Structures are given as structure tokens and as C-alpha cells.
Amino acid sequence: MAEVRNKQVVLRDYVVGFPKESDMNTVEGSITLKVPEGSNDVLLKNLYLSCDPYMRMLMSKIDQEGFGSYTPDSPLSGYGVSKVVESGHPDYKKGDLVWGITKWEEFSLVPAAQIRTKIENTDVPLSYYTGILGMPGMTAYAGFFELGSPKKGENVFVSAASGAVGQLVGQFAKLTGCYVVGSAGSKEKVDLLKNKFGFDEAFNYKEESDLNGTLKRYFPEGIDIYFENVGGKTLDAVLPNMRLHGRIPVCGMVSQYNLIEPEGVTNLTNLIFKQIRMEGFIVSKFYHLYSNFLEFVLPHIREGKVVYVEDIVEGLENGPAALVGLYTGRNVGKQVVVVARD
């Protein structure tokens, strides 16, 4: 079997501080389009790759518990949508569409265990399986419903609200009958939150010098659920504004990922006096709920009750810029890299 070229995005070296495009290289590799004899691996043609904030942690030399780290001079890995070229595993056959963990390259040979599931519903855009129907969608669903335990009429605040996860949390909260406010980093994103995603209110945190006062203005009676995506100063301002028995699902802290010295949080005593439950979570612990999630979200998508905004770039070589853009808020919506469309 002849070898074919295989464009890849590799990490040049471990990253300290903010990542740059130059921390990654696009290189020409090669691959044999054949699963080794006796292997149960699956050979994939990658179609859509997901850019996700957690990938910054994998660029550090420090091994984050449960995450590991990337290896310099090797392709990045992350969630993606792929087509099966050949399979050594009985669950998959040539032509199947799948989503799961793959590498940042045109073709990947992966262990079958890295595939999350076969894609059965193709009446929605395939790219949705990097977002609303993939890891970010499950993150929003599990974090909000399983950890947030929302009740109709409660007050919900979402940070990084126009991102891949936040835009869904807000919409799920509205479907539940909650009052929802989101923060984002530009006028364009604030407009999206109010006019496209149906948030009751939204504000640009960059224009607010007193976040504590801003939150008091939007939540005069306090916050029941804070869906935490950013950490740092926002978290510190939220804590005094939480209500008794409030819940804080901790999905991410993107403001801290690029700092050499993380910011401190000074208002943690509110957790005690207000009996607040603040809990971090990893989405992989909730994938057993995936079929329930699809039953919940697919009808809403088809009826237009839940919408999703993607920021799509074409070409693997544009992947590094797209990924780095996450950390300056350059993207609007879910950042996706198209490697191939079929």
C-alpha cells in the first residue's frame, strides 16, 4: 500500500505564557492508508477539528492531572469529526462518520477507544459534532443540569457566554424558565447574546470597571447559578452576589490558563456563609448521558428553539491562528477548523 502525504500541525516546544502561532508548525508527514494486520485501531480521514480552551493546558510541560500534555514535534490532538477509511474494530466500518479524539492532521490512525460515538443523525451540519452535539454541548448539558440543578424562575449568570459552551448554557437556562445574563468581550458578542441566543441581558466586561456593582445592577436579588468559564476577577465579583444555596459549576477558567502566576480569589468565605456549592467537573465523566442529551437537544435544534453560532476557518494550516485566537477572544462562537468536507 502506497504512502500518501499527511499534513500535520505539531507543537514546536512547550509553551509558557500566551501561546503564539509560532509555537506550532504545519509540516508534511506521510501515512500508509492501511490498518496494521491484527490491529483493532481505526484509520480516519479528519473532516472538522475543534479548537477548545483546555488545549492550552496540554501545551505546558506540567502534566495536568487527568489531561497529560502534548509532545513537542508531534501533532496536537483534540476533538474532531472524521470519516472511517479502514477499521480493525468490529464497531466501525469504512464510510462511517464518527466523532471523538483525533490528531491535527489529514489522516489519523487511532485506538478505537478514542472514538466517542458513530454519528447517526446527519440532518444537521456535521461540524455540530465538534460543538453543540459534541464535547461542548455535553459540557453545557451536564454542567447546567447535573451540577447546576436549575429550577424555574432562578437567576443564572454565564461568563464567556458567547463561546462554544456558554451560548448553550444560556439557551438551556431560558428553556428551563430562568432569568439569564451573560458577559462577553465585545459589542458584537453582547448583541449576539441578546438578539440571537435570547439572553435577558448581557454586558461587555471590558467596559465595566466595577464588576461587583455591575452584577448587583443585573441581579439585585442575587445569583442562583453561576456557570463558571473564566475565573479570576469575574469569579471574585460573583461570590458576594451569590444567593443562599447557590451553585457554581466550574467548567473552565480561561482567564488563568496563560498566566505564569494565577490571580488570587479573595471572596471565598461566601461559600461558607451562603452555603454555596462550587464544583469542578470533567465532561468525560458524563458521556454516559449522551443519548439522553441527544434526545433533549436534537428536537430543539430542528425546531429552531436552540441555535448555534460557529466561527469556521478553512484549512489545517490555518488551525494554529484559530486556536491562538481563542485566548484573545478573536473568535465569535464555536471555533472550528475544516480539514476536508467529505
Disulfide bonds with the S-S distance in Angstrom:
none
